[in-house]
Amino acid sequence: MVRLQYSKDLLFFPDYRQDNDLWIALQDYQNADWANLIQLWKFYNLHIIHVIHSVDVTKLDNYWCDFEGTKVTLKEMIEGYLDHLHLHMKEIHELAESTIQ
């Protein structure tokens, strides 16, 4: 979100999906302190919300290209992030419910 507000160069981001499990494994979440992870997630997302509120609206049409070459505007990135956040919240809620039962 930040780079799309100032970069003059076309931005490309790789497809992380094929390495998603590796990213998770290398970060060793299963051996991390759960309370610290929750706090990190909470405050990181609060910061992202702060950044979203601070975005220069004249830059919302700036775009980057995903791994397939599809143009994604800053506006679409923000909306997609919020959808992605809701997906994770749903997964966390479902996981919490399954451990309670």
Protein Blocks (a to p, Z undefined) as FASTA:
>chain_A
ZZmmmpmbdcddddfklmmmmmmmmnommmpcfklmmmmmmmmmmmmmmmmmmpcfklmm
gccddfkopacdfklmmmmmmmmmmmmmmmmmmmmmmmmZZ
